[in-house]
Amino acid sequence: MPIATAVGAIVNGKRRLEGMTPALRTLFLDTGKIAANALKTKIRSEDDAAFKPSRAHRTRGADGLSSFP
């Protein structure tokens, strides 16, 4: 049994997806898209909040790369 670490992932095998009725497959995929978009928005918002303090102290050098004072 394969095991993977993921944050908010829905993992489903191709065989199981193909075994669903067309209506159930559409519902499953559409719901997955909605959940994935909501999760992406939440994670990016939390990342921005977490990294905002460190970004405030960062400057751009003459070479255009980020550096810390």
PDB file of N, CA, C and O in Angstrom:
ATOM      1  N   MET A   1       0.844  -1.173   0.000  1.00  0.00           N
ATOM      2  CA  MET A   1       0.000   0.000   0.000  1.00  0.00           C
ATOM      3  C   MET A   1       0.893   1.242   0.000  1.00  0.00           C
ATOM      4  O   MET A   1       1.599   1.485   0.979  1.00  0.00           O
ATOM      5  N   PRO A   2       0.876   2.023  -1.065  1.00  0.00           N
ATOM      6  CA  PRO A   2       1.682   3.252  -1.112  1.00  0.00           C
ATOM      7  C   PRO A   2       1.174   4.278  -0.104  1.00  0.00           C
ATOM      8  O   PRO A   2      -0.031   4.445   0.080  1.00  0.00           O
ATOM      9  N   ILE A   3       2.099   4.949   0.534  1.00  0.00           N
ATOM     10  CA  ILE A   3       1.748   5.984   1.502  1.00  0.00           C
ATOM     11  C   ILE A   3       2.505   7.251   1.127  1.00  0.00           C
ATOM     12  O   ILE A   3       3.686   7.189   0.786  1.00  0.00           O
ATOM     13  N   ALA A   4       1.845   8.383   1.188  1.00  0.00           N
ATOM     14  CA  ALA A   4       2.477   9.659   0.872  1.00  0.00           C
ATOM     15  C   ALA A   4       2.016  10.710   1.875  1.00  0.00           C
ATOM     16  O   ALA A   4       0.910  10.641   2.409  1.00  0.00           O
ATOM     17  N   THR A   5       2.879  11.671   2.114  1.00  0.00           N
ATOM     18  CA  THR A   5       2.517  12.783   2.972  1.00  0.00           C
ATOM     19  C   THR A   5       2.056  13.924   2.079  1.00  0.00           C
ATOM     20  O   THR A   5       2.747  14.302   1.133  1.00  0.00           O
ATOM     21  N   ALA A   6       0.908  14.459   2.379  1.00  0.00           N
ATOM     22  CA  ALA A   6       0.367  15.565   1.587  1.00  0.00           C
ATOM     23  C   ALA A   6      -0.469  16.448   2.493  1.00  0.00           C
ATOM     24  O   ALA A   6      -0.958  16.003   3.531  1.00  0.00           O
ATOM     25  N   VAL A   7      -0.628  17.678   2.102  1.00  0.00           N
ATOM     26  CA  VAL A   7      -1.460  18.606   2.855  1.00  0.00           C
ATOM     27  C   VAL A   7      -2.764  18.778   2.102  1.00  0.00           C
ATOM     28  O   VAL A   7      -2.796  19.381   1.029  1.00  0.00           O
ATOM     29  N   GLY A   8      -3.828  18.252   2.658  1.00  0.00           N
ATOM     30  CA  GLY A   8      -5.143  18.432   2.071  1.00  0.00           C
ATOM     31  C   GLY A   8      -5.327  17.779   0.718  1.00  0.00           C
ATOM     32  O   GLY A   8      -6.069  18.298  -0.116  1.00  0.00           O
ATOM     33  N   ALA A   9      -4.688  16.682   0.484  1.00  0.00           N
ATOM     34  CA  ALA A   9      -4.778  16.037  -0.825  1.00  0.00           C
ATOM     35  C   ALA A   9      -5.889  14.998  -0.846  1.00  0.00           C
ATOM     36  O   ALA A   9      -6.207  14.373   0.166  1.00  0.00           O
ATOM     37  N   ILE A  10      -6.460  14.838  -2.017  1.00  0.00           N
ATOM     38  CA  ILE A  10      -7.397  13.748  -2.265  1.00  0.00           C
ATOM     39  C   ILE A  10      -6.710  12.861  -3.294  1.00  0.00           C
ATOM     40  O   ILE A  10      -6.461  13.279  -4.424  1.00  0.00           O
ATOM     41  N   VAL A  11      -6.411  11.643  -2.893  1.00  0.00           N
ATOM     42  CA  VAL A  11      -5.719  10.731  -3.784  1.00  0.00           C
ATOM     43  C   VAL A  11      -6.670   9.596  -4.116  1.00  0.00           C
ATOM     44  O   VAL A  11      -7.221   8.951  -3.224  1.00  0.00           O
ATOM     45  N   ASN A  12      -6.856   9.361  -5.398  1.00  0.00           N
ATOM     46  CA  ASN A  12      -7.779   8.333  -5.847  1.00  0.00           C
ATOM     47  C   ASN A  12      -7.171   7.654  -7.061  1.00  0.00           C
ATOM     48  O   ASN A  12      -6.604   8.317  -7.930  1.00  0.00           O
ATOM     49  N   GLY A  13      -7.286   6.353  -7.125  1.00  0.00           N
ATOM     50  CA  GLY A  13      -6.741   5.604  -8.236  1.00  0.00           C
ATOM     51  C   GLY A  13      -7.576   5.753  -9.495  1.00  0.00           C
ATOM     52  O   GLY A  13      -8.784   5.986  -9.446  1.00  0.00           O
ATOM     53  N   LYS A  14      -6.891   5.610 -10.630  1.00  0.00           N
ATOM     54  CA  LYS A  14      -7.566   5.731 -11.925  1.00  0.00           C
ATOM     55  C   LYS A  14      -8.655   4.679 -12.076  1.00  0.00           C
ATOM     56  O   LYS A  14      -9.731   4.958 -12.604  1.00  0.00           O
ATOM     57  N   ARG A  15      -8.368   3.466 -11.608  1.00  0.00           N
ATOM     58  CA  ARG A  15      -9.347   2.382 -11.738  1.00  0.00           C
ATOM     59  C   ARG A  15     -10.628   2.704 -10.970  1.00  0.00           C
ATOM     60  O   ARG A  15     -11.734   2.462 -11.454  1.00  0.00           O
ATOM     61  N   ARG A  16     -10.460   3.253  -9.765  1.00  0.00           N
ATOM     62  CA  ARG A  16     -11.643   3.594  -8.956  1.00  0.00           C
ATOM     63  C   ARG A  16     -12.422   4.739  -9.613  1.00  0.00           C
ATOM     64  O   ARG A  16     -13.652   4.718  -9.641  1.00  0.00           O
ATOM     65  N   LEU A  17     -11.708   5.731 -10.139  1.00  0.00           N
ATOM     66  CA  LEU A  17     -12.367   6.864 -10.790  1.00  0.00           C
ATOM     67  C   LEU A  17     -13.127   6.397 -12.032  1.00  0.00           C
ATOM     68  O   LEU A  17     -14.254   6.828 -12.277  1.00  0.00           O
ATOM     69  N   GLU A  18     -12.511   5.524 -12.799  1.00  0.00           N
ATOM     70  CA  GLU A  18     -13.182   5.005 -14.000  1.00  0.00           C
ATOM     71  C   GLU A  18     -14.351   4.096 -13.655  1.00  0.00           C
ATOM     72  O   GLU A  18     -15.243   3.903 -14.481  1.00  0.00           O
ATOM     73  N   GLY A  19     -14.364   3.532 -12.444  1.00  0.00           N
ATOM     74  CA  GLY A  19     -15.456   2.666 -12.022  1.00  0.00           C
ATOM     75  C   GLY A  19     -16.685   3.429 -11.549  1.00  0.00           C
ATOM     76  O   GLY A  19     -17.740   2.837 -11.324  1.00  0.00           O
ATOM     77  N   MET A  20     -16.548   4.742 -11.400  1.00  0.00           N
ATOM     78  CA  MET A  20     -17.688   5.557 -10.954  1.00  0.00           C
ATOM     79  C   MET A  20     -18.642   5.797 -12.121  1.00  0.00           C
ATOM     80  O   MET A  20     -18.248   5.773 -13.287  1.00  0.00           O
ATOM     81  N   THR A  21     -19.894   6.027 -11.777  1.00  0.00           N
ATOM     82  CA  THR A  21     -20.852   6.417 -12.805  1.00  0.00           C
ATOM     83  C   THR A  21     -20.451   7.810 -13.308  1.00  0.00           C
ATOM     84  O   THR A  21     -19.796   8.557 -12.580  1.00  0.00           O
ATOM     85  N   PRO A  22     -20.828   8.166 -14.524  1.00  0.00           N
ATOM     86  CA  PRO A  22     -20.474   9.498 -15.028  1.00  0.00           C
ATOM     87  C   PRO A  22     -20.939  10.632 -14.114  1.00  0.00           C
ATOM     88  O   PRO A  22     -20.213  11.607 -13.924  1.00  0.00           O
ATOM     89  N   ALA A  23     -22.133  10.515 -13.551  1.00  0.00           N
ATOM     90  CA  ALA A  23     -22.646  11.569 -12.667  1.00  0.00           C
ATOM     91  C   ALA A  23     -21.814  11.661 -11.393  1.00  0.00           C
ATOM     92  O   ALA A  23     -21.498  12.759 -10.934  1.00  0.00           O
ATOM     93  N   LEU A  24     -21.458  10.513 -10.822  1.00  0.00           N
ATOM     94  CA  LEU A  24     -20.652  10.505  -9.603  1.00  0.00           C
ATOM     95  C   LEU A  24     -19.238  11.015  -9.883  1.00  0.00           C
ATOM     96  O   LEU A  24     -18.675  11.756  -9.077  1.00  0.00           O
ATOM     97  N   ARG A  25     -18.663  10.622 -11.024  1.00  0.00           N
ATOM     98  CA  ARG A  25     -17.328  11.094 -11.401  1.00  0.00           C
ATOM     99  C   ARG A  25     -17.315  12.611 -11.546  1.00  0.00           C
ATOM    100  O   ARG A  25     -16.394  13.271 -11.066  1.00  0.00           O
ATOM    101  N   THR A  26     -18.326  13.165 -12.202  1.00  0.00           N
ATOM    102  CA  THR A  26     -18.428  14.623 -12.366  1.00  0.00           C
ATOM    103  C   THR A  26     -18.553  15.301 -11.015  1.00  0.00           C
ATOM    104  O   THR A  26     -17.882  16.301 -10.760  1.00  0.00           O
ATOM    105  N   LEU A  27     -19.401  14.771 -10.144  1.00  0.00           N
ATOM    106  CA  LEU A  27     -19.570  15.323  -8.805  1.00  0.00           C
ATOM    107  C   LEU A  27     -18.257  15.263  -8.033  1.00  0.00           C
ATOM    108  O   LEU A  27     -17.866  16.240  -7.394  1.00  0.00           O
ATOM    109  N   PHE A  28     -17.585  14.136  -8.089  1.00  0.00           N
ATOM    110  CA  PHE A  28     -16.316  13.945  -7.384  1.00  0.00           C
ATOM    111  C   PHE A  28     -15.266  14.937  -7.871  1.00  0.00           C
ATOM    112  O   PHE A  28     -14.596  15.577  -7.060  1.00  0.00           O
ATOM    113  N   LEU A  29     -15.116  15.071  -9.186  1.00  0.00           N
ATOM    114  CA  LEU A  29     -14.100  15.967  -9.749  1.00  0.00           C
ATOM    115  C   LEU A  29     -14.435  17.438  -9.499  1.00  0.00           C
ATOM    116  O   LEU A  29     -13.552  18.228  -9.167  1.00  0.00           O
ATOM    117  N   ASP A  30     -15.702  17.803  -9.657  1.00  0.00           N
ATOM    118  CA  ASP A  30     -16.102  19.195  -9.418  1.00  0.00           C
ATOM    119  C   ASP A  30     -15.924  19.592  -7.951  1.00  0.00           C
ATOM    120  O   ASP A  30     -15.445  20.685  -7.649  1.00  0.00           O
ATOM    121  N   THR A  31     -16.314  18.699  -7.051  1.00  0.00           N
ATOM    122  CA  THR A  31     -16.144  18.965  -5.623  1.00  0.00           C
ATOM    123  C   THR A  31     -14.662  19.050  -5.274  1.00  0.00           C
ATOM    124  O   THR A  31     -14.261  19.890  -4.469  1.00  0.00           O
ATOM    125  N   GLY A  32     -13.858  18.195  -5.870  1.00  0.00           N
ATOM    126  CA  GLY A  32     -12.416  18.229  -5.643  1.00  0.00           C
ATOM    127  C   GLY A  32     -11.795  19.542  -6.091  1.00  0.00           C
ATOM    128  O   GLY A  32     -10.916  20.074  -5.414  1.00  0.00           O
ATOM    129  N   LYS A  33     -12.244  20.069  -7.223  1.00  0.00           N
ATOM    130  CA  LYS A  33     -11.732  21.357  -7.713  1.00  0.00           C
ATOM    131  C   LYS A  33     -12.081  22.488  -6.750  1.00  0.00           C
ATOM    132  O   LYS A  33     -11.251  23.351  -6.466  1.00  0.00           O
ATOM    133  N   ILE A  34     -13.313  22.476  -6.253  1.00  0.00           N
ATOM    134  CA  ILE A  34     -13.744  23.514  -5.307  1.00  0.00           C
ATOM    135  C   ILE A  34     -12.916  23.428  -4.026  1.00  0.00           C
ATOM    136  O   ILE A  34     -12.438  24.444  -3.520  1.00  0.00           O
ATOM    137  N   ALA A  35     -12.750  22.224  -3.510  1.00  0.00           N
ATOM    138  CA  ALA A  35     -11.986  22.040  -2.274  1.00  0.00           C
ATOM    139  C   ALA A  35     -10.512  22.426  -2.485  1.00  0.00           C
ATOM    140  O   ALA A  35      -9.909  23.057  -1.617  1.00  0.00           O
ATOM    141  N   ALA A  36      -9.940  22.055  -3.618  1.00  0.00           N
ATOM    142  CA  ALA A  36      -8.534  22.376  -3.900  1.00  0.00           C
ATOM    143  C   ALA A  36      -8.326  23.884  -3.999  1.00  0.00           C
ATOM    144  O   ALA A  36      -7.334  24.407  -3.491  1.00  0.00           O
ATOM    145  N   ASN A  37      -9.242  24.578  -4.642  1.00  0.00           N
ATOM    146  CA  ASN A  37      -9.124  26.041  -4.746  1.00  0.00           C
ATOM    147  C   ASN A  37      -9.253  26.712  -3.380  1.00  0.00           C
ATOM    148  O   ASN A  37      -8.516  27.651  -3.077  1.00  0.00           O
ATOM    149  N   ALA A  38     -10.186  26.234  -2.558  1.00  0.00           N
ATOM    150  CA  ALA A  38     -10.349  26.796  -1.214  1.00  0.00           C
ATOM    151  C   ALA A  38      -9.099  26.547  -0.373  1.00  0.00           C
ATOM    152  O   ALA A  38      -8.655  27.427   0.364  1.00  0.00           O
ATOM    153  N   LEU A  39      -8.537  25.354  -0.485  1.00  0.00           N
ATOM    154  CA  LEU A  39      -7.336  25.021   0.272  1.00  0.00           C
ATOM    155  C   LEU A  39      -6.155  25.860  -0.197  1.00  0.00           C
ATOM    156  O   LEU A  39      -5.378  26.353   0.620  1.00  0.00           O
ATOM    157  N   LYS A  40      -6.018  26.023  -1.509  1.00  0.00           N
ATOM    158  CA  LYS A  40      -4.918  26.829  -2.058  1.00  0.00           C
ATOM    159  C   LYS A  40      -5.005  28.269  -1.557  1.00  0.00           C
ATOM    160  O   LYS A  40      -3.998  28.855  -1.161  1.00  0.00           O
ATOM    161  N   THR A  41      -6.199  28.828  -1.574  1.00  0.00           N
ATOM    162  CA  THR A  41      -6.399  30.199  -1.093  1.00  0.00           C
ATOM    163  C   THR A  41      -6.037  30.311   0.384  1.00  0.00           C
ATOM    164  O   THR A  41      -5.369  31.263   0.788  1.00  0.00           O
ATOM    165  N   LYS A  42      -6.470  29.353   1.185  1.00  0.00           N
ATOM    166  CA  LYS A  42      -6.194  29.363   2.623  1.00  0.00           C
ATOM    167  C   LYS A  42      -4.690  29.233   2.896  1.00  0.00           C
ATOM    168  O   LYS A  42      -4.147  29.971   3.718  1.00  0.00           O
ATOM    169  N   ILE A  43      -4.025  28.313   2.222  1.00  0.00           N
ATOM    170  CA  ILE A  43      -2.595  28.096   2.438  1.00  0.00           C
ATOM    171  C   ILE A  43      -1.803  29.327   2.024  1.00  0.00           C
ATOM    172  O   ILE A  43      -0.896  29.744   2.744  1.00  0.00           O
ATOM    173  N   ARG A  44      -2.127  29.914   0.884  1.00  0.00           N
ATOM    174  CA  ARG A  44      -1.401  31.108   0.439  1.00  0.00           C
ATOM    175  C   ARG A  44      -1.606  32.274   1.393  1.00  0.00           C
ATOM    176  O   ARG A  44      -0.679  33.043   1.649  1.00  0.00           O
ATOM    177  N   SER A  45      -2.819  32.407   1.919  1.00  0.00           N
ATOM    178  CA  SER A  45      -3.098  33.467   2.883  1.00  0.00           C
ATOM    179  C   SER A  45      -2.282  33.267   4.158  1.00  0.00           C
ATOM    180  O   SER A  45      -1.708  34.219   4.687  1.00  0.00           O
ATOM    181  N   GLU A  46      -2.231  32.041   4.646  1.00  0.00           N
ATOM    182  CA  GLU A  46      -1.467  31.750   5.858  1.00  0.00           C
ATOM    183  C   GLU A  46       0.035  31.900   5.613  1.00  0.00           C
ATOM    184  O   GLU A  46       0.759  32.375   6.488  1.00  0.00           O
ATOM    185  N   ASP A  47       0.504  31.502   4.438  1.00  0.00           N
ATOM    186  CA  ASP A  47       1.918  31.685   4.096  1.00  0.00           C
ATOM    187  C   ASP A  47       2.269  33.169   4.050  1.00  0.00           C
ATOM    188  O   ASP A  47       3.302  33.582   4.578  1.00  0.00           O
ATOM    189  N   ASP A  48       1.416  33.965   3.425  1.00  0.00           N
ATOM    190  CA  ASP A  48       1.668  35.408   3.357  1.00  0.00           C
ATOM    191  C   ASP A  48       1.749  36.014   4.757  1.00  0.00           C
ATOM    192  O   ASP A  48       2.621  36.839   5.031  1.00  0.00           O
ATOM    193  N   ALA A  49       0.847  35.608   5.633  1.00  0.00           N
ATOM    194  CA  ALA A  49       0.854  36.136   6.992  1.00  0.00           C
ATOM    195  C   ALA A  49       2.114  35.701   7.744  1.00  0.00           C
ATOM    196  O   ALA A  49       2.674  36.474   8.522  1.00  0.00           O
ATOM    197  N   ALA A  50       2.556  34.466   7.511  1.00  0.00           N
ATOM    198  CA  ALA A  50       3.731  33.956   8.219  1.00  0.00           C
ATOM    199  C   ALA A  50       5.021  34.591   7.718  1.00  0.00           C
ATOM    200  O   ALA A  50       5.934  34.845   8.503  1.00  0.00           O
ATOM    201  N   PHE A  51       5.102  34.850   6.411  1.00  0.00           N
ATOM    202  CA  PHE A  51       6.337  35.364   5.836  1.00  0.00           C
ATOM    203  C   PHE A  51       6.388  36.885   5.749  1.00  0.00           C
ATOM    204  O   PHE A  51       7.432  37.451   5.424  1.00  0.00           O
ATOM    205  N   LYS A  52       5.282  37.545   6.034  1.00  0.00           N
ATOM    206  CA  LYS A  52       5.246  39.002   5.929  1.00  0.00           C
ATOM    207  C   LYS A  52       6.303  39.682   6.801  1.00  0.00           C
ATOM    208  O   LYS A  52       6.971  40.599   6.322  1.00  0.00           O
ATOM    209  N   PRO A  53       6.483  39.273   8.063  1.00  0.00           N
ATOM    210  CA  PRO A  53       7.513  39.928   8.880  1.00  0.00           C
ATOM    211  C   PRO A  53       8.922  39.793   8.290  1.00  0.00           C
ATOM    212  O   PRO A  53       9.700  40.746   8.341  1.00  0.00           O
ATOM    213  N   SER A  54       9.259  38.632   7.734  1.00  0.00           N
ATOM    214  CA  SER A  54      10.600  38.467   7.182  1.00  0.00           C
ATOM    215  C   SER A  54      10.761  39.239   5.867  1.00  0.00           C
ATOM    216  O   SER A  54      11.858  39.695   5.545  1.00  0.00           O
ATOM    217  N   ARG A  55       9.694  39.380   5.127  1.00  0.00           N
ATOM    218  CA  ARG A  55       9.765  40.145   3.873  1.00  0.00           C
ATOM    219  C   ARG A  55       9.971  41.632   4.147  1.00  0.00           C
ATOM    220  O   ARG A  55      10.573  42.336   3.336  1.00  0.00           O
ATOM    221  N   ALA A  56       9.476  42.107   5.280  1.00  0.00           N
ATOM    222  CA  ALA A  56       9.612  43.524   5.618  1.00  0.00           C
ATOM    223  C   ALA A  56      11.070  43.895   5.854  1.00  0.00           C
ATOM    224  O   ALA A  56      11.444  45.051   5.655  1.00  0.00           O
ATOM    225  N   HIS A  57      11.892  42.955   6.268  1.00  0.00           N
ATOM    226  CA  HIS A  57      13.302  43.220   6.556  1.00  0.00           C
ATOM    227  C   HIS A  57      14.211  42.934   5.367  1.00  0.00           C
ATOM    228  O   HIS A  57      15.412  43.198   5.429  1.00  0.00           O
ATOM    229  N   ARG A  58      13.664  42.408   4.307  1.00  0.00           N
ATOM    230  CA  ARG A  58      14.460  42.036   3.152  1.00  0.00           C
ATOM    231  C   ARG A  58      14.628  43.239   2.232  1.00  0.00           C
ATOM    232  O   ARG A  58      13.717  44.054   2.091  1.00  0.00           O
ATOM    233  N   THR A  59      15.763  43.341   1.625  1.00  0.00           N
ATOM    234  CA  THR A  59      16.017  44.420   0.664  1.00  0.00           C
ATOM    235  C   THR A  59      16.498  43.807  -0.636  1.00  0.00           C
ATOM    236  O   THR A  59      16.857  42.631  -0.679  1.00  0.00           O
ATOM    237  N   ARG A  60      16.506  44.592  -1.686  1.00  0.00           N
ATOM    238  CA  ARG A  60      17.020  44.140  -2.984  1.00  0.00           C
ATOM    239  C   ARG A  60      18.414  44.724  -3.173  1.00  0.00           C
ATOM    240  O   ARG A  60      18.624  45.930  -3.036  1.00  0.00           O
ATOM    241  N   GLY A  61      19.344  43.863  -3.484  1.00  0.00           N
ATOM    242  CA  GLY A  61      20.700  44.312  -3.758  1.00  0.00           C
ATOM    243  C   GLY A  61      20.815  44.851  -5.167  1.00  0.00           C
ATOM    244  O   GLY A  61      19.850  44.826  -5.932  1.00  0.00           O
ATOM    245  N   ALA A  62      21.991  45.337  -5.509  1.00  0.00           N
ATOM    246  CA  ALA A  62      22.242  45.884  -6.846  1.00  0.00           C
ATOM    247  C   ALA A  62      22.055  44.820  -7.919  1.00  0.00           C
ATOM    248  O   ALA A  62      21.725  45.139  -9.061  1.00  0.00           O
ATOM    249  N   ASP A  63      22.265  43.556  -7.557  1.00  0.00           N
ATOM    250  CA  ASP A  63      22.110  42.473  -8.526  1.00  0.00           C
ATOM    251  C   ASP A  63      20.652  42.026  -8.672  1.00  0.00           C
ATOM    252  O   ASP A  63      20.355  41.136  -9.470  1.00  0.00           O
ATOM    253  N   GLY A  64      19.737  42.641  -7.904  1.00  0.00           N
ATOM    254  CA  GLY A  64      18.325  42.316  -7.997  1.00  0.00           C
ATOM    255  C   GLY A  64      17.912  41.144  -7.118  1.00  0.00           C
ATOM    256  O   GLY A  64      16.734  40.788  -7.072  1.00  0.00           O
ATOM    257  N   LEU A  65      18.875  40.538  -6.419  1.00  0.00           N
ATOM    258  CA  LEU A  65      18.563  39.406  -5.558  1.00  0.00           C
ATOM    259  C   LEU A  65      18.221  39.882  -4.157  1.00  0.00           C
ATOM    260  O   LEU A  65      18.698  40.924  -3.709  1.00  0.00           O
ATOM    261  N   SER A  66      17.404  39.120  -3.482  1.00  0.00           N
ATOM    262  CA  SER A  66      17.024  39.482  -2.119  1.00  0.00           C
ATOM    263  C   SER A  66      18.183  39.254  -1.177  1.00  0.00           C
ATOM    264  O   SER A  66      18.938  38.293  -1.323  1.00  0.00           O
ATOM    265  N   SER A  67      18.318  40.126  -0.229  1.00  0.00           N
ATOM    266  CA  SER A  67      19.321  39.944   0.820  1.00  0.00           C
ATOM    267  C   SER A  67      18.784  40.547   2.102  1.00  0.00           C
ATOM    268  O   SER A  67      17.884  41.387   2.081  1.00  0.00           O
ATOM    269  N   PHE A  68      19.342  40.112   3.211  1.00  0.00           N
ATOM    270  CA  PHE A  68      18.932  40.628   4.505  1.00  0.00           C
ATOM    271  C   PHE A  68      19.987  41.632   4.963  1.00  0.00           C
ATOM    272  O   PHE A  68      21.182  41.405   4.775  1.00  0.00           O
ATOM    273  N   PRO A  69      19.548  42.755   5.571  1.00  0.00           N
ATOM    274  CA  PRO A  69      20.518  43.762   6.035  1.00  0.00           C
ATOM    275  C   PRO A  69      21.403  43.223   7.153  1.00  0.00           C
ATOM    276  O   PRO A  69      22.269  43.940   7.654  1.00  0.00           O
TER     277      PRO A  69
END
